Amino acid sequence: MLRDRESIKWTAMMLPEHVKALRQFDWDQEKKVKPELDEQQLVLMEDTIGEAMEHNLDLCFTYFERGDFHLLIGKVHAVVQHKKELRIVDFHGDVIRLQLMDLVRECRR
């Protein structure tokens, strides 16, 4: 009886460079693109952050890092202008530094 090895026979013929290239291709396909914010969105976010700092409110931040979107919930502790970053205290009490250029959107919680 003849037994076909199906895909096994073809994978043995692939060079390691080809396997690496295919994996890189898959990785590149999963990456997302950071949206660009217009001036109106930036002003609205600035107002919301300022109001949340004034009233000590939690905010929900969506930021873009390493090709993917992440979510962070916490209170804005400080805005460091010369480093262009927010310092946010999460519910664990940890201070997270978030670059303003990575920020995609924020919302009140």
N, C-alpha and C positions, 0 to 999 in steps of 0.2 A: 504494500500500500504506500502510495506517495503522500508524504506529509509536507504541506507548504508552511514555511516559517513566517509568512506574511511580512510584517514590518521589521522583524528582527533581521532578515537578510539585507535590508536596505540601510538600517542604522549602522551596521558594521562597516559599510562602505563610506560613511561620512568621516571627514577629517575633523579633528578637534577644533580647528579654526572655523569650520562650517557650523558646528554645534554652538560655539561661542557666538557667532554672528546671528544665528537664529534666536538664541536666548536674548541677545541685545535688542533684536528687532521686536520681540515680544515685550520687553521692558519699555521700549520707546513708545509702543502702541498704548500702554497703560497711562502714560504721563498726561496730565491735564494742563491746560493753559490758564495762566492767571489773567483775569479780566482787568482791563484798565478802567480806573475810576475817573469820572469827569469832575470838574470844579464844583458843581452843585452837590454831588455826593460827598465830596471831601468837606465842604462847609457844613453839611448836615451832620456828618459824623463828628466833626469838631464840636458842634453845639451839643450834641447828645452826650459826648464824653465830658464836656465841661459841666453840664447839668448833673450828670451822674456823680461826678466828683464833689459837687457842691452839696448834694443830698445824700451822699454815701450809698448809692444804689448799685446793685449788681448789673453787669452788662454781659451779653453773650457775644463773643468775638469769633468771626470766621477769618482765618488767616491762611496764607499760602506758603508752604515750606516744602522743599525737596520734591517738587512735582505733584503735590497733593494738597487738599484742603483739610484743615484741622479746626476743631472747635475748642474754645476756651471760655469758661464762665468765671467771673470774678469782679472785684471792685478795682477801679483805677486808683492806684496809690500815688503815682506821679507821672508827669509828662516831662521827659528829659529832652529839651529842644536841641541842644548841640549834638546829641547822639541820635536824634530823631527816633525815639523809642518810647513806648509806654511801659510802665511798671505796674503789673496787675497782681493783686493778691487773690489767689484762688481759695476755694472753701477749705483746703487743708492748711491754709496760712502760708503757703509757699509764694515767694515773689517770682513771677515770670516776666522776663523781658521780651517784649514784642516789638519788632521793628515796624515803624509806621508804613514803610513801603510794602511790607508783607500783608498788611491788613486789607481784607476784601470787603467786609461789612461788619457792622455791629448792630445789636438790637437790645432793647430793654427787656429785662426779664421779669 
